[in-house]
Amino acid sequence: MPRPMKRRRVCCLPDNVNFGPLGMPQAESNQVRMTVDEYETVRLIDLEGFTQEECAEQMNVGRTTVQAIYADARKKLADALVNGKLLTIDGGKYQLCDDSDDFCGPACRRRGSQGYGRGRGRGRGQGQCRGQGRRLNQREEH
């Protein structure tokens, strides 16, 4: 019997959940779905400059799990960009960071708004997380 899937710790939901070419019909066959935890690995590794090991610690999963999540996320990004598909971010097994004193880790977006910081990345990921209260099944249309 396989182990139950561990929920991945995610700082907050993305501010925008739909990306793609303007004026294109949004047929199901022309969409790529990225999970919230895949989005979080891209944010931590590519934007914040974390190693896969640091990302795994932040998300509370193993390094090999992060490696697999990240590979899937990069493939989906490439498919959306190269083939002109709509990229939608939703779903996945994750747990949002809470408002406790220790936050969710060194790259917590809430932490950046309180004067803490890691000193890595370009700083774009810091600040208050606007998507924290958004329900996952609620989609924004742009």
N, C-alpha and C positions, 0 to 999 in steps of 0.2 A: 504494500500500500504506500503510495507516494506521500511525502510530507505535505502539509498544507502550505499554500503560498503565503509568504510573509508580506505584510503590507509595507510598501516603500515609503519612507518619510520624505515628504515634499514640503518645501517652505510655504508656498501658496500657489494658487491657480494663476495661469497666465492672464494678463490684462486683455489680450486679444486672442481669440480662439480660431479665427478663420483667416487664411492667407491664400492668395492665389491671383491668377490673372483677372483683370477687370473685364466686365462685360461678357464673361463666358457663362453658358448655361451650366447649372450645377447638378448634372446627372450623377447618379451614384457611381457609375463606371468611371467618372472623371474626378473622383475624390480619393484622397489618401488620408487615413485616420491615424493620428499619432496619439498615444496615450499620455496622460499627464506625467507619469514617471519617465517616459522617454524624453519628454520635453525637459524635465528636471535634469537628466543626465547631460543633455546638450547645453543647458544653461550653466551647469557647474563645470563641465570639462572645457567647453569651447569659449564661454564668456568669462567665467571666473578664473579659469586657468588651473583648475584642480587636476591632479593625477587621477587615474581610475581608482586607486586605493583610497585617496582622500574623499573622492565622490562616494565610494562605498561606505565609508565611515559616516559621512554626512547623511546618507539615505538609510543607514542602518541595515545594509545588506552586504553580501559577500562581493569581493572584487570580480569574480567570474560572472556573477549576476549582473553587475554594472557593465561589464564588457559585452555581454549579450544584449542588454537593453540598449546600450549605446550604438552597437552595430545595427540593430533594427531601426533605431531612430535616424541614423545617417542614411540608411538605404531609403527610408521613406522621404526624407528631405530631398535626396537626389532625384527620386521619382517625381516628386511634385515640381521641382525646379526645371528639370530637363524636359519633362513631358507636359508641362503647362497644366498641372492638375491643381485642384483646390485642396489645400492642406487644412484639416480640421483637428484641433487638439481637444480630446475628451476621453473619459473612461480610464480604465486601468485599476490596479490594486494599489492604493496609496492611502496614507494617513497625513492629513495636514498638520503642520507644526502648531503647537498651542502657544498661548501667551505666557508661558512660564518664564521664570527669571533666566533660565539657561538657554532659551530659544531652541532652535533645532540644530544648531551647529555654527561653525565659523562663517558660512556664507548665507546665513539667515537674512532675508531682506528686511525684516523688522529690526534686526540688530544694527544695520547700517544707519537707521534713522535715529539711533540713540547714541551716536558718537563712538561706537565700537567699530572694529574693522579688522580685516585680515591682511590688507595690504597687497592682495593679489588681484589679478584681473584688471579691468579697466574702470571699475567702479560703477558701471551702468546698472548692475544688478542690485545696487543698494537703494534703500529708501523704503517707505511704507508700502506694503503689498496691497494694492487696490482690489485684487481679485479674491481676497481671503474669505469674504462672506458669500461669494457667488456659488449657487448650487450647480453641480456638475451637469445636470440634465438641462440646464437653461443655456441656450445657445444665443450668441449675438449675431445678428445679420448686419453685414457691412456692405 
